[in-house]
Amino acid sequence: MQLETTWAELKSFLQVRKIKAQFIEFEKSYIIYGIDANFVIFCKMKKEATAPDPSSQKDFEDNFKLLGNKTFSDSDGSVL
């Protein structure tokens, strides 16, 4: 199942489920994913200071981007 949502909802999903963001970075935007088993939630975010909410971009870049795009593993550290 795949669902598009806002950054605020995706951020909550990532924090509640304690999972890392996965993202694709383009020149002018990001597509950011949260993946939990067969459930995928994602949002699209423009990369510009004049985006609808530039604080969302700053929040993602400061607090989630560096920790994102990690290999999926289960609780014992085995790569999935």
N, CA and C atoms as a LAMMPS dump frame, in Angstrom:
ITEM: TIMESTEP
0
ITEM: NUMBER OF ATOMS
240
ITEM: BOX BOUNDS ff ff ff
-5.0000000000000000e+02 5.0000000000000000e+02
-5.0000000000000000e+02 5.0000000000000000e+02
-5.0000000000000000e+02 5.0000000000000000e+02
ITEM: ATOMS id mol type element x y z
1 1 1 N 0.841 -1.17 0
2 1 2 C 0 0 0
3 1 3 C 0.889 1.237 0
4 2 1 N 0.53 2.23 -0.794
5 2 2 C 1.303 3.455 -0.901
6 2 3 C 0.366 4.649 -0.753
7 3 1 N 0.789 5.639 0.043
8 3 2 C -0.056 6.784 0.347
9 3 3 C 0.761 8.064 0.311
10 4 1 N 0.289 9.056 -0.447
11 4 2 C 0.953 10.362 -0.467
12 4 3 C 0.337 11.248 0.611
13 5 1 N 1.196 11.996 1.313
14 5 2 C 0.734 12.834 2.411
15 5 3 C 1.594 14.09 2.517
16 6 1 N 1.459 14.812 3.594
17 6 2 C 2.249 16.018 3.838
18 6 3 C 3.525 15.656 4.592
19 7 1 N 4.475 16.592 4.628
20 7 2 C 5.695 16.379 5.397
21 7 3 C 5.374 16.194 6.878
22 8 1 N 4.453 16.965 7.419
23 8 2 C 4.109 16.862 8.842
24 8 3 C 3.61 15.455 9.185
25 9 1 N 2.756 14.896 8.332
26 9 2 C 2.24 13.54 8.576
27 9 3 C 3.335 12.488 8.404
28 10 1 N 4.163 12.656 7.383
29 10 2 C 5.253 11.705 7.163
30 10 3 C 6.247 11.749 8.315
31 11 1 N 6.572 12.935 8.765
32 11 2 C 7.493 13.101 9.903
33 11 3 C 6.954 12.362 11.132
34 12 1 N 5.68 12.511 11.412
35 12 2 C 5.051 11.815 12.54
36 12 3 C 5.143 10.3 12.357
37 13 1 N 4.863 9.81 11.157
38 13 2 C 4.957 8.384 10.836
39 13 3 C 6.365 7.858 11.116
40 14 1 N 7.384 8.595 10.675
41 14 2 C 8.773 8.189 10.882
42 14 3 C 9.117 8.133 12.367
43 15 1 N 8.687 9.134 13.111
44 15 2 C 9.022 9.212 14.532
45 15 3 C 8.288 8.157 15.354
46 16 1 N 7.012 7.98 15.106
47 16 2 C 6.212 7.02 15.866
48 16 3 C 6.695 5.596 15.623
49 17 1 N 7.013 5.28 14.387
50 17 2 C 7.441 3.916 14.046
51 17 3 C 8.945 3.716 14.162
52 18 1 N 9.661 4.801 14.503
53 18 2 C 11.119 4.743 14.694
54 18 3 C 11.837 4.175 13.47
55 19 1 N 11.5 4.736 12.315
56 19 2 C 12.147 4.32 11.07
57 19 3 C 12.833 5.514 10.425
58 20 1 N 13.795 5.232 9.562
59 20 2 C 14.563 6.27 8.882
60 20 3 C 13.892 6.652 7.573
61 21 1 N 14.03 7.911 7.217
62 21 2 C 13.514 8.381 5.94
63 21 3 C 14.353 7.806 4.807
64 22 1 N 13.709 7.488 3.733
65 22 2 C 14.357 7.152 2.474
66 22 3 C 13.981 8.289 1.53
67 23 1 N 14.906 8.721 0.692
68 23 2 C 14.549 9.838 -0.176
69 23 3 C 15.291 9.784 -1.492
70 24 1 N 14.694 10.447 -2.47
71 24 2 C 15.319 10.686 -3.764
72 24 3 C 15.467 12.197 -3.868
73 25 1 N 16.671 12.637 -4.179
74 25 2 C 16.931 14.068 -4.279
75 25 3 C 17.088 14.457 -5.743
76 26 1 N 16.303 15.413 -6.153
77 26 2 C 16.384 15.983 -7.493
78 26 3 C 16.938 17.396 -7.375
79 27 1 N 17.185 18.034 -8.491
80 27 2 C 17.744 19.389 -8.468
81 27 3 C 16.859 20.363 -7.699
82 28 1 N 15.535 20.266 -7.879
83 28 2 C 14.634 21.239 -7.272
84 28 3 C 13.62 20.636 -6.303
85 29 1 N 13.785 19.359 -5.969
86 29 2 C 12.802 18.742 -5.076
87 29 3 C 13.338 17.47 -4.452
88 30 1 N 12.569 16.972 -3.473
89 30 2 C 12.8 15.674 -2.847
90 30 3 C 11.512 14.863 -2.96
91 31 1 N 11.654 13.561 -3.032
92 31 2 C 10.547 12.651 -2.737
93 31 3 C 11.034 11.873 -1.529
94 32 1 N 10.299 11.971 -0.433
95 32 2 C 10.708 11.392 0.843
96 32 3 C 9.73 10.277 1.211
97 33 1 N 10.281 9.124 1.603
98 33 2 C 9.482 7.942 1.896
99 33 3 C 9.676 7.476 3.325
100 34 1 N 8.649 6.892 3.874
101 34 2 C 8.728 6.112 5.093
102 34 3 C 8.207 4.734 4.747
103 35 1 N 9 3.699 4.978
104 35 2 C 8.631 2.345 4.58
105 35 3 C 8.597 1.451 5.814
106 36 1 N 7.448 0.844 6.056
107 36 2 C 7.258 -0.059 7.188
108 36 3 C 6.562 -1.309 6.66
109 37 1 N 7.339 -2.372 6.455
110 37 2 C 6.848 -3.62 5.864
111 37 3 C 6.264 -3.322 4.489
112 38 1 N 4.998 -3.601 4.264
113 38 2 C 4.372 -3.368 2.964
114 38 3 C 3.673 -2.019 2.876
115 39 1 N 3.855 -1.179 3.858
116 39 2 C 3.187 0.114 3.904
117 39 3 C 4.194 1.216 3.585
118 40 1 N 3.884 2.042 2.581
119 40 2 C 4.772 3.135 2.167
120 40 3 C 3.987 4.436 2.209
121 41 1 N 4.536 5.409 2.903
122 41 2 C 3.948 6.741 2.941
123 41 3 C 5.014 7.695 2.413
124 42 1 N 4.626 8.656 1.579
125 42 2 C 5.618 9.539 0.987
126 42 3 C 5.058 10.945 0.809
127 43 1 N 5.987 11.898 0.624
128 43 2 C 5.595 13.263 0.292
129 43 3 C 6.586 13.821 -0.714
130 44 1 N 6.144 14.826 -1.426
131 44 2 C 6.996 15.554 -2.355
132 44 3 C 7.276 16.91 -1.738
133 45 1 N 8.527 17.35 -1.821
134 45 2 C 8.917 18.615 -1.203
135 45 3 C 9.8 19.403 -2.164
136 46 1 N 9.428 20.643 -2.42
137 46 2 C 10.25 21.514 -3.255
138 46 3 C 11.482 21.959 -2.484
139 47 1 N 12.593 22.126 -3.196
140 47 2 C 13.838 22.597 -2.589
141 47 3 C 14.031 24.069 -2.943
142 48 1 N 13.395 24.935 -2.203
143 48 2 C 13.564 26.362 -2.416
144 48 3 C 13.066 27.125 -1.204
145 49 1 N 13.709 28.235 -0.959
146 49 2 C 13.354 29.043 0.206
147 49 3 C 11.932 29.589 0.112
148 50 1 N 11.395 29.679 -1.081
149 50 2 C 10.041 30.22 -1.255
150 50 3 C 8.993 29.124 -1.397
151 51 1 N 9.354 27.907 -1.068
152 51 2 C 8.377 26.814 -1.127
153 51 3 C 7.206 27.144 -0.202
154 52 1 N 6.077 26.441 -0.368
155 52 2 C 4.919 26.735 0.49
156 52 3 C 5.258 26.794 1.981
157 53 1 N 6.175 25.964 2.429
158 53 2 C 6.592 26.02 3.83
159 53 3 C 8.094 25.732 3.894
160 54 1 N 8.939 26.772 3.735
161 54 2 C 10.386 26.537 3.735
162 54 3 C 10.905 25.935 5.035
163 55 1 N 10.162 26.087 6.133
164 55 2 C 10.598 25.477 7.386
165 55 3 C 10.544 23.949 7.309
166 56 1 N 9.669 23.395 6.472
167 56 2 C 9.612 21.939 6.281
168 56 3 C 10.893 21.449 5.617
169 57 1 N 11.364 22.162 4.618
170 57 2 C 12.608 21.782 3.95
171 57 3 C 13.767 21.842 4.929
172 58 1 N 13.851 22.893 5.706
173 58 2 C 14.924 23.029 6.687
174 58 3 C 14.845 21.914 7.725
175 59 1 N 13.652 21.61 8.196
176 59 2 C 13.464 20.533 9.165
177 59 3 C 13.96 19.209 8.601
178 60 1 N 13.562 18.882 7.368
179 60 2 C 14.005 17.635 6.75
180 60 3 C 15.528 17.612 6.607
181 61 1 N 16.095 18.678 6.066
182 61 2 C 17.542 18.704 5.819
183 61 3 C 18.35 18.686 7.116
184 62 1 N 17.876 19.36 8.137
185 62 2 C 18.616 19.43 9.41
186 62 3 C 18.447 18.186 10.284
187 63 1 N 17.28 17.55 10.238
188 63 2 C 16.967 16.507 11.216
189 63 3 C 16.753 15.1 10.656
190 64 1 N 16.589 14.956 9.353
191 64 2 C 16.265 13.642 8.794
192 64 3 C 17.175 13.227 7.64
193 65 1 N 17.633 14.166 6.852
194 65 2 C 18.374 13.838 5.631
195 65 3 C 19.663 13.064 5.927
196 66 1 N 20.452 13.528 6.874
197 66 2 C 21.73 12.865 7.164
198 66 3 C 21.568 11.435 7.663
199 67 1 N 20.442 11.154 8.304
200 67 2 C 20.192 9.813 8.836
201 67 3 C 19.429 8.93 7.849
202 68 1 N 19.031 9.5 6.718
203 68 2 C 18.199 8.785 5.761
204 68 3 C 18.982 7.899 4.81
205 69 1 N 18.222 7.19 3.972
206 69 2 C 18.754 6.3 2.942
207 69 3 C 19.687 5.235 3.5
208 70 1 N 19.281 4.641 4.587
209 70 2 C 20.044 3.553 5.197
210 70 3 C 19.515 2.211 4.702
211 71 1 N 20.334 1.186 4.761
212 71 2 C 19.95 -0.162 4.378
213 71 3 C 18.884 -0.674 5.336
214 72 1 N 17.895 -1.339 4.785
215 72 2 C 16.843 -1.919 5.618
216 72 3 C 17.389 -3.147 6.34
217 73 1 N 17.095 -3.255 7.625
218 73 2 C 17.499 -4.442 8.377
219 73 3 C 16.43 -4.775 9.404
220 74 1 N 16.454 -6.007 9.875
221 74 2 C 15.492 -6.401 10.896
222 74 3 C 16.098 -6.172 12.271
223 75 1 N 15.427 -6.599 13.299
224 75 2 C 15.833 -6.301 14.676
225 75 3 C 17.187 -6.882 15.065
226 76 1 N 17.625 -7.946 14.394
227 76 2 C 18.932 -8.504 14.736
228 76 3 C 20.05 -7.977 13.84
229 77 1 N 19.701 -7.003 12.966
230 77 2 C 20.697 -6.362 12.108
231 77 3 C 20.882 -7.027 10.759
232 78 1 N 20.125 -8.064 10.464
233 78 2 C 20.232 -8.738 9.17
234 78 3 C 19.636 -7.86 8.086
235 79 1 N 20.37 -7.679 7.006
236 79 2 C 19.867 -6.873 5.876
237 79 3 C 18.693 -7.578 5.255
238 80 1 N 17.644 -6.81 4.984
239 80 2 C 16.438 -7.374 4.362
240 80 3 C 16.512 -7.223 2.861
